[in-house]
Amino acid sequence: MKRWLVLVFLLVTTATAQINSKFTNPNNCKGCHEEEVKDWDSTWHSKSHKEKNPLYKAVLAYVQKITHQTDADVAVGCAKCHNPRLGIKQVDPSYMYAKAFGLESDTTRKVESELNAEHIQNGISCYVCHNIDKIHPRNSLKDAGFDIISWTKGDLIVGPYPPNNRTGYHTSDERDFFKEKNTLCLTCHEGSGNLHDVPGYETGTELLLSGQEMRCVECHMSSIKKSVIAPHIVRKGETPIVRDLRSHLFAGARNSDTLESTLSVYAHHTPNNVEIGVQNLTPHRVPTGFSGRSIVMEVRFFDGNGKLIGQPNYTNFRSVYRDSRGNEALSYVATKLEKDSRLKPLETRLINIERPLNSQKMEINITYYLLSPQLQQIIPIEDEIFTKPYHVHSTVVQF
């Protein structure tokens, strides 16, 4: 028991010692990077801790229930990407026994202190991405996040630009992974496979299969403008440096209109049939990432008086996973992927629908769900941010 406690203590202190406290609060970065911090504050990155993200909290509870692990085991496993600066990388077995018997120990206090640390609750903040020194190759598709990261030391902040004489609050240096390929983004948006070798995230694999060389930042950080960092801070002899800076909005369904440029839709019709073409304009699957997402296309027909004819036609674009009991599940606990009807990178999917007699008008509405209606029955969550449909595309066709 003592050996395990010493191990946990060393894991905690070693990881935490690398964290420079002046970077842990994003507000400390505002003085020179106000716009970037403002953008970041609206992103999922800023809400990657369970106390700021009800869906993540519900998924943690769901995984804990299915896998019969402690909440700490699940939280630490997911923290490799959600909270990669977590001070522990595994939970000592003694924690489980202590919790099972309602006991408190140095181990339980240390684990819970790390999981609730203030800097962890700030999510994927500036000092996560800009403190990465090296990104190492994966040994398996289970690796992601802190499994493959080495951190900078001291007050070194890294980015796409070489060091200059303007920095005062911290030192700076450049790293190629900010400028080349998608290595930085795919540190967390690829990998995290489960114990059954079911992949967690495959956006990187999808990008490779597309044959395109687009970078994630071109869509999700696409706004570029020239700017001077901290223009109000000028010391004698300094020359302000003008840079091309990207938006730190990390555009998604909730904080941008990026969905509306995701798909292209057209419709051809005959007296008896309608052919709908849905083209994925992105170099990854739609939807990609988290396995709970879905896109729904609803088609409705109306007569000359505007009356709905028959029942709406629905097409779902989503992945369906099954657990060991055959129940639909999220990929984290699944034993197999049963069906994947998501749109492949750059794919055009043709959908044929019988046209009702006397129909004079057709409406096509495509919506996106952060958590599919089917999985909303399995993972209880009330916050409508995660349950409501987000608009993707609408078309009206007159016959």
N, C-alpha and C positions, 0 to 999 in steps of 0.2 A: 504493500500500500504506500509506504513512504517513497519508494522508488518512483511510483506513478505520480505522486504529488510533486516531487522534485521536477519530473519531466514537464508536467503541466506548467509549473512556475517558470521554468526556463523558456518554454514556448511563448508564454505570455510576455515575459520581460524582454526577450530577444526581439520579438516583433514590435512591441510598443516603443522600445528604445530608438527605433529608426524614425519615429514620427516627430516632426518638429511642430511644437504646439502653436506656433504663430500662423501655421497654414490650416489648422483644423477647422477654423471658423471661416466660411466663405466671405463673411462680412469684412474680414481683414484684407481681402483682395479688392474690395470695392474702390478703395482710394485711387487705384490706378487702372482698374479694369471694371468700371461701373456697368457698362453696357453688357459685357460678357456675363457678369454675375446676374444681372437682371434677366437676361435671356435664359440662363441656366436654371433660374429659380422656377421657371414654368415647365421644366422638363421632367420626364420620368427619372432621369439620373438624380435629380434632387430629392426624389421621393422613393428611393430604393430601400429604405428601412421600413420594417413592418409597421411601425407606429405612424408612418406617413402615407402608407399605401394599403388600403383595406383589402384589395385583391391579393396582394402578396401575403398579407397576414392570413387571409382565408386559405390560400394555397398551402402555406406552411402547416396550418392545422390539419388540412386534408391529407397532406403527405405523412404527417406524424401519425394520423389515425390508421392509414393504410399500411404503413411500414412498421408500426409498433415501436417507433423510436421516441426518445425524449424530444421535447421542443428544442432543446439546445443542440442536440445532434443534427436535427434537420436545419436549424438556423445556421449552424456553422458550415454545413455542407453547401447551402445555397449562398452563403456569404462569400464564397470564392469569387462571385461576380457582383452580388448585390452590395457587399461591404468588404471589398478586398483588403482594406487596411485593418481588418479585425485582428486583435492581438493574439488570437488562438487559431490554430488550424485543425485541431481535432479535440474531441472531448474525452477525458479519461473515463474508463468504464465505471470507476467508483462514483462518478456523478449520477449515473443511472440508478445505482443501488441506493445512494443517499436520497434521491428524489422519491424513489419507490417507497421508502420507509419514512418519508417526511423529515429527514434529517438535514441539518445544515453543517457544512464543513468548510475548510479553507478552499477546497476544490470548487464547491458549489458557489461560494461567494466570489471566487476569482472568475469563474465562467460567466456568471450573471453580471458581474461588474464590466467585463469586456463586452458582452453583448449589448449592454445598455449605455456604453460610453457615449459622451456627447458627440465626439467626432464621428462615431459610427452612425449616429442618427442623422447626420448631415448628408448621408448618401454618397453617391458618386460625385464628389465635389472636385474643385480645382486640384487639390493636392493628391488626388488619385491619379488621374491621367497625366498630370504634369509633374509627377514625382516618379514616373516609371523610368528606370535606367536602361533595362534590357528586357526584351521579350524572347523567351526561349522556345525551341521547338516542342511540340506536344509528343509525349510518349504514347498517348492513346487518345481516343475521342472523348474519354472521360475528363481529360484535363481541360481546365479553363481558368481564367481569372488568376487568383494568387498562386495557382499551381505552376504557372509559367512566367511569373513576373519577378524581376529583381528591382529593388527600389533605390532611388538616389539617397545620398547621405547629406547630413547637415542642412543648409538652407538652399540647396540647388533645385531650381525649377527648370524644366526642360520644355522645349517646344520646337517649332519648325524653323526658328531663326538662330543665327550664331550669337554668341555673347556680345554685349556692347557696354559702353560706359554709362548707360542711363539707369541701370538697375541699382537700387539702394537697399530696398527691403530684403532682397534675396540675391543670390548669384544666379546666373542663367547659362544655359548651353543648349545646343540643338541636338535633335535625334531624328534620324532618317525616317523612322516609322510614323512621324507626323506628316511627312511629305510624300511617301511612296506607298503604293498599294493600299491594302485595307488591314494590315497587320494589327494596328492598334485597336480598331473597332472589333475585329474578330477575336481578340483576346477573350472577350466575353460572349460575343454573338455567334460563336461556333464552339462545339464541344459540349461538355457537361452531360455525356451519356450516362445512363443509369446502370445498375448492377446486371441488368438483363441485356446489356449492349443495345438498348434502344436509344437512338440519338436524342439529345436534348435540343440543341440548336444547330442548324445546318445552313445558315445564310451564306457562309463562306463557300461551302460545297456548291450551293446553288449558283453563286456568282461564277465559279469556275466552269460549271456546266453551260452557262449562258454563252461563254466564249467572248464576253465583253470585258473591257478593262476599266469600266467606270469605277470610281471610288465612292464609298458611302457618303463622303462629305459633299459630293456634288449635288445630292438631293437633300440631305439632312442638315447640312451646314452651308447651303448654297449661296447665301447672301454674302458678297465680298465687297468691302469698301476700304478705301485708304484712310488710315487713322494714325494718330500719334499717341502712344501710350503715355498717360499722365502728362498732358500738355501744360498743366498748371505747375508742374514740378520741373524747374530748369535750374541747374547749377552752373556756376561760372565755368566757361570753357566748353560746355556741352553743346552738341548739335542735335536738335530733335530728329528722330528717325521716323520716317513715314513708312508704314507697313500696309500690306494687303491683309486685312483681317476678315475671317469668316464669322458668320453668325454662330453663336453658341446655343441656338434654339433647339437643336437636335429635333427637327420638325417631325411631327407625328400626327396621328388622327386627332388628338385632343387639343393640340396647341397650334395647328396650322391648317392650311387647305391642301396639304400634300396628297390627300386621298383622291382629290378631283383630277389629278394628273397621272393617276395610277393605271387607269383603264381607258380603252377606246371601245365604243360600242356602236354597232350598226345593225340595221334590220332590213331584210328583203322579204316581200310577201307575195303570195299568190292568192287566188280565191279560197284555197283550202288550207294553206300552210304559211307559217312564218319561220324564217331562218334568222336567228340572232347570232351575230359574231361578237365575242367578247375577247379583246386583245389585251394581254398583260404588257404594259409599256416598260416594266422594270426588269433588271437583270437578275432578279431573285423571284422565288415563288410569291404568290399573293393568295392569302396572307402568308407572311414568313414569321420566323421567330417563335414566340410563345405558342405552344400547341393548343391553347384554348381559343384562339382567334378564329373568326369565320367571316365570310362574305356571303350575303344572301341576295339573289336576284329574284324580284317579284314581277310577274307579268300579269296584267289584267286587261280584259277586253270589255268594251262597252258598245251598246247599240246606238242608233241615231239619236235617241232621247237622253243619252248619257247614263243609261242604266247598266249596271254591272251584269255581264253575261257569264254565268257559271262561276266556278271557284278560281281564285288566283292560282297561277302556276309558280312554284318555287324551285329554284336551283341553288344548292348549297355548295360553296367552295370551302372545304375544310378537311382537316385530317381527323381520322377516327382511330383512337387507340383503345386497346383492351387490356385489363389486368388479368391476373392469374385465375380469377373467377368468371371471366368473360364479360365483366361489366365495363362500360365505357369509362375511360380514365384519362388523366393527363399523362404526358409522355414520361414524367418523372417516376411514375410507379408502374408503368405499362410493361407488359411482357411482349407485346407485338403491336405493330402498326397494321390495322385491319384494312383501312381504306384511306386513300389520299386523293381527293378531288380538287385540291388547290390548283390554281393556274400555274403552270411551269414558267420559268423565265422566258419572257418574250413570246409566249404561246398565244395563238388565236384559237379559241374554243368555239365550235359551231354547235348551236342548240336549236333543234327543230321542235316547233310547237304547233299542234293542230289549231287552225283558226276557226272559232265558232261561227256557225251560220248567223248571218245578219250583223256581224260585228262591223262597226264603222270606225272604231278607234282603239288603239292599244297603248298602254302605259308601261314603261319599263322603269323600275326603281331598283337601284343597287345600293345596299347598305353594308356597313362594316361593324362588327362586334368585337370589342376587346375580350369579351367572354361570350362564347356562342350561346344561343338560347338553350341548346341541349345541355351544355355543361352548367348553365345557371340552375338547373334542377339538381345538380350534384354538389355544387360548391355554393353554399348560401352566401349571398352578398346583397346588401340593400343599396349601396351607393350607386346612383344611376349613371355616374361617369363610366362605370364598368359594365353596365347592363343595357344602356340605351343604344339604339342604332345610330351610326354616324353616316351622313350622306356621302356617297361616292359618285353616283351618276343618275340622271333622270332623263328619259326621252319619251316624247309623245309622237305616235305615228298615226296619221289619218289615212284610212283606206278609201 
